[in-house]
Amino acid sequence: MRRHGTTLVSVFIFVGAVLIAACSEPYHEQNERYVFVATNINLPYWQEAQAGFLDAAKALGVKGELVGPAGYAPNAELGVFRQVVEQHPAGICLSAARPEIFLADIDKAVADGIPVICVDADAPRSKRVLYIGTDDFKAGRESLKHMAALVPRGSIAVITISGQRNLDDRVAGVADALANFPALKVTKILDDQGDARKAFDLVSELIQKKEKVDGIICLEATGGSGAAGALHRFSMEGKLPIVAFDGDPETLDWIDRGAITATVTQKPYVMSYYGLKFLDDLHHNAVHQFKDWRTALAPPMPTSVDTGTVVVDKSNLQLYRQTLAAHPKPL
């Protein structure tokens, strides 16, 4: 009898636990959706970021989506951001190509209760909750440091996108690091507008005009492959060092072929993965420093997260490729 009674009690406890679980509300809503608005969804860089965003969404059991223009077009990106805000998702990650044009719309989204996190490119004068990505000033210093090891003295050309804040910070980092290498000078700053073909044309022109250039630093993702293509055109692989930026497949291929000496790679997968997790915590007020992030005097989480960089050259290229996770293909 005692065993039978014990069994009945166990059954009642189990049934009660099941009923309580069934009646409790799930942590995530059925259609909970987070959106990442990127600058150029065609770049492998953003496809890697998309992989991190989707992996985080899958881990949390929510919907995730990366959207943006298919080319570098800040005004088009702003239009996409406005459309997303109107849809009122649970949270938005944003890489602000031109931060000044996003300020009012970011502030409107936050005022409407939508958490906005800047990823990769910041808009610090807005009411965005936090920035997660590379310390671009430090990354610019790193680029110049590596160039100085290759070219102790001489003239350096820098390829960038003028007016994009994160890239301007990298240019500032390069300029700051020059103080440690007085025999080096930046004599050319070239704007390739985020287009490898434009970078190819600009570097080809430098070579054809026999401009005095002893090394090329590329501070945006497409410039490295464009510059390397120009060196290949004139059979100059290995004769003019290139320090590129990011880990696009073409950039890595040019390292393998000897046209690019090294590249300073970021961690877009890491940025977007944790970007979505921070958004999720904000949406659910999971961090209890304050009652509600919307009315708090300060964000209930770090205001800036530096995800760091990895320098890749021929000595560690194979290892870098082998250790990259297999990311899902972009949607």
Secondary structure as UniProt FT lines:
FT   HELIX           2..23
FT   TURN            30..31
FT   STRAND          33..37
FT   TURN            41..42
FT   HELIX           44..60
FT   STRAND          63..67
FT   HELIX           74..87
FT   STRAND          91..94
FT   HELIX           99..111
FT   TURN            112..113
FT   STRAND          116..119
FT   TURN            124..125
FT   STRAND          130..133
FT   HELIX           136..150
FT   STRAND          154..160
FT   TURN            162..163
FT   HELIX           165..177
FT   HELIX           178..180
FT   TURN            182..183
FT   STRAND          184..191
FT   TURN            193..194
FT   HELIX           196..208
FT   TURN            209..210
FT   STRAND          215..218
FT   TURN            221..222
FT   HELIX           223..233
FT   TURN            234..235
FT   TURN            237..239
FT   STRAND          242..245
FT   HELIX           249..257
FT   STRAND          262..265
FT   HELIX           268..283
FT   TURN            284..285
FT   TURN            288..289
FT   TURN            293..295
FT   STRAND          304..306
FT   STRAND          310..313
FT   TURN            314..316
FT   HELIX           317..323
//
